[in-house]
Amino acid sequence: MLETSARLLRLLSLLQTPRDWPGRELAERLDVTTRTVRNDIERLRTLGYPVNSTRGVAGGYRLEAGTAMPPLLLDDEEAMAVALCLRAGTGHAVAGIEESALRALAKLEQVLPSRLRTRVNTLTSYTVPVPADRRAPVVEPEVLMTITAACRNHERLRFDYRGHDGTASVRVVEPYRLVSWGRRWYLVAWDVEREDWRTFRADRIAPRTPTGPRFPPRDLPEDVTTRIQRGVSAASWRYHAEVTVHAPAEVVAERISPAVGTVEDLGEGSCLLRTGAADLESLAVRLGMLGVDFTVTDPPELVEHLRVLAVRYGNATPSAG
């Protein structure tokens, strides 16, 4: 009986790898006959595991999703990965996820072998997490599920949206990607009424259901992560600058992060840099670190600040002779 139980666990472990398993290959892995494999498959089905089988050369056995969550068999590396991810999940910005992650982690640690439990506890004991900002907004899991389902199904999403200044509006969008950035979630979508790409904070979205109708997918204009980076940075800018840089666009693009600026080729070895910052001091430092000549055209406050810096640096430099 022990041999049969151990074999069933090994068979279940193999089937939990998402692929079709020919009966002959399973028999070779388990060192049994194909008839024994068929009998063991029936035992798993009796225990509630939905194992489907297909005939033919390309056929085999596959464990499918059922009506309930069955026990999972994890190897050492998989168990460690799940445990660490659950610990990280306790600080995420999804409503209710912290309690669920802690419950799941407690169940996992209870059955971890001592060698793995020691490794997980050691990592926890000798690392110091940054406390989560409890003032940071959280998102309901149902909101995230509704948004991602609309992205997957290419269905229009209609929702109530609360802007940064508190104003309320109803938006109709074609959703494409949901991006996790820090402790916030952002939706990148095509705004149907404004006919342009927009980024929305998920914690300010209240979806209206049902979703639809379906829409033909568009090509995303750029990498969504870069778009979020730039959008998040620009939202905190007090000063926006346009700077003519006297260097090729490809040279400047290598020296400035897409999150803090865009570069437009002007030809003849120069380019236009659009950037910004919360204060003039940071903006001046960023321009100085380009390591090339530039001319500032806007804003006037930055022009005046650079003139003051030029005088200050000039006074700090001993005169020759």
N, C-alpha and C positions, 0 to 999 in steps of 0.2 A: 504493500500500500504506500509506503514511504517513497519507493522508487517511482511509482505512478504519479504521486503528488508532485514530486520534484520535477518529473518530466513535463507535467502540465504547466508548472510555473515557467519552465524553460521555453515551452511552446508558446505560452502567452507572451513572454518577453520578446520572442521573435516576431510574433504577429503584431505587436505594438509598434514595430517599425513600419511606417506607412508605405507599403508596396504589396504587390501580388507575390505570394510564395507558392511555387509549384510543390505538389505533394512529395515528389521525389527529392527535392532539395531539403524540405523539412525532415524527411526520413533520414537523409544523410547527416544533417546537423544533430539530430537526436539519437542517431545510431539505432534506429528501429525500422520496421517495415512500413510501407505505405499504408497497409491495412491498419496498423497501430495508430498511424497519424489520423486516419479517418475516424477511428474510434475516439481518439483524444479530442478531436474537433467536436464531435457530438457531445462529449462530456462538458466542454467549454460552453457550448450552446445551452445545455441543460442548466448550467450555472448562471446563464443570463448574458453571456458574451455574444454579440451579434457577429458571427463569423460567416461571411458569404463565400460561396465557391462558384467558380466558372469552369466549364469544360473547354477542351481544346489545347492546342500547342501553347497559346499565350495565356491560358487559364491558370487558376491556382486559388489560394485562400487569401482572404483579406479581412482584417478586423474593421468593421464599420462603426459609425456612431449609432448608439442605441438610445433608449428612452431615459436611461439613468447613467450616472457617472460610475463606471466600473473601477475597481482597484487598479492602480498603475504600478508597473514594475520599472524601477529606475536603476541604472548602474551608478557607480560611485560619483563619476563626474556629473551626471545628470542630476543626482540628488543634491550635490553641492551647489550646482547652478541654481536650482529651484529654491533652495534655502536662502542663498544670498540675495536672489531677486525678491523673495518675500520680505526679507529684512529691509531692503531698499524701498519696497512698496509701502512701508508704514509711514513714509514721509511724503507720499505723493499727493497731488492736488485733486483727487477724485473723492467725492463725498462717500463716506462709508468704507472706503477701501482699506483704511488703516486697521479697523477692527477685523475685517475679513482676512487680511493678510496675516494678522497675529494669530487668528484661529487656525488658519491653514499651516502656519509655521509650527505651532504647538503640536499639531497632529503629525507633521513630518518629523520633528525632532524626537518625538516619542518613539518612533520606529527606526530612527537612524542607527546604524551600527556605531559602537562606541568610538571607533577610530574616526568616523566622519563627524560625529557629534562633537568630539574634542576639537577638530579642525574648525568647525563652524563657531563654536564658543570662543576659541582662541582669537579668531578674526574679530569677533564682536567685542571681546574684552580689550583688545589692543588697538582699536580704531576709535576715533572720536568723530561722530557725525555732527554736521552743522545743524543746530536746532532749526526746525521748520518755522517759517514765519506764519504764525497762526492768523495773521491778518490777511494773508494771501487768499484770493478767492478760490473756491472749490467748485467743481463741476459735478452734476449728478451723472451717475453712470448711464442712465436712460438717455440723457442728452447726447453723450458720446456715441452710444449705440445707434441712435436715430441718424446722427450725422454720417457716421461711417457706412451705415446701410445705404443711405442715399448716394454716397460716393460710389459704392460698389455697384449699385443698380442703375447709375446714371439717371437719377430722378431729381427733378427740381425740388428745392427745399424752401418752404415759406415759414418765416419765423418773426417773432417780435424781438427787436434788438434795442438795447439800451446803450447809447453812445457814451463817450468819455465824459461829456458834460452833463450826462443824465437825461438827455432828450431821448424820447421813445419813437421808434419807427417800425414799420412792417417792411421786411425785405424779402425779395424773391430771387433766389440764386441757383446757379448750377454748381453744386459742390464737387470739389476735386480731391483735396487732401486735408487731413487733420494733422497738425504738427504740435508736438509737445516741446515746449521751450521753457526750461527752468521749471517753475511751478504753475505755468499757464499753458492753456491749449488754444491753438489758433486754427481757424478754418480758412483755407484759401479757396475762393470761389469766384465764378463769373457772375457779376451783378446784372440781372436781366434788364432792369429799368435804367440803370446808369450806363449800361453797355461797356463795362470795363471790369478788370480784375480788381478784387477787393479782399482784404484780410479782416476777419472778425474774431473777437475774443469769444471763446466758447462759453465762458461763464456769464456772458451777457446775452446769450441766445436762449430763447424759449421757443422751441419748434412747434409748429402747428401741423398736426397730422390729420389725414394721411398725406404722404408725399406724392409727388408726381406733377405733371406727366414726365415721361422719359425724354432725354435729350441726347443728340449725337455729341460725343466727346470732342472737345477742342484740344489743341496742343497747348501745353502750359508754356507761358512766355519765358520762363527762366526756372532755375532750380528753386524749389519752394523753400528750402532752408535759407538760402541767400535772401529771398524775398522777406521772410520773417525776420531775419537778422537786421536787415536794413530798416524794415518797418518799425521794429521795436526800438532801435537806436534813434531813428528820426522822431519818434513820438516824444522823446525827452529833450530834443534839441530846442534851444532858445534862439540860436543863431544859425542861419542857413547861408552858405557861402558859395559863390561861383568864382573859380580861380583858373586863370590861364596858366598852364604849366608849360614851360619851354623845354619839353622833352617828349619823345615819342609816347604814344598812348600805351603801348605794350610795356614800356619801362615803368610808367607810373602805376599801371594796373598791378604790377608785381609788388609794389611797395605800399599799396593801400588796400585794406580789407574791403570786400564788397559790402560789409555791414555798415561801413561809415562813409562810403562814397561811391559815385559812379564816374566813369571816365569816358569821354567822347572824343574821338579822333578829329582834330581840326586840320590835319595835313601839315606838310612842311615842317615836320618834327615837333609839333606842339599839340596840346590837347586841352579840353575843358574838364575840370574837376568840379563836381558838385558834391559838397560835403557839409558838415555842420557839427555843432557841439552845444552842450549846455552852457558853456562859458567861453569867453574870448581867449583865455589863457590856454585852455586845452586845444582850441582850434589853431592857435599860433604854433604850439608845440608840434601838432600833427603836420602842419605845412613845413615847418623847419626840418622835420625828420625825413622829408622826401629827398633831400640831398641834391636838389636841382633848383634852378631859378624859376620864379613864378611871379605873376602879376595878379593882385587882388582887385576885382571890380565891384564886389558886393559881399557883405554889407558895409556901409560907411564906418560903422563902429569898429569893424575889424581892421579897416585901412588905418584908422587913427591909432588903434592899439599897436599895430606893427610899426608905425612911425615912432611911437613912444619907446618901443623895444629897441628900435634901431639906434636911437639916441643913447639909451641906457647901455647897450652893448658897445657903442662907440666910446663912451666914457670909461668903460671897463677895460678898454684895450690901450696899453701904453703907446704913445706916439713914437714913431721911428725917429732916430737921430739923437 
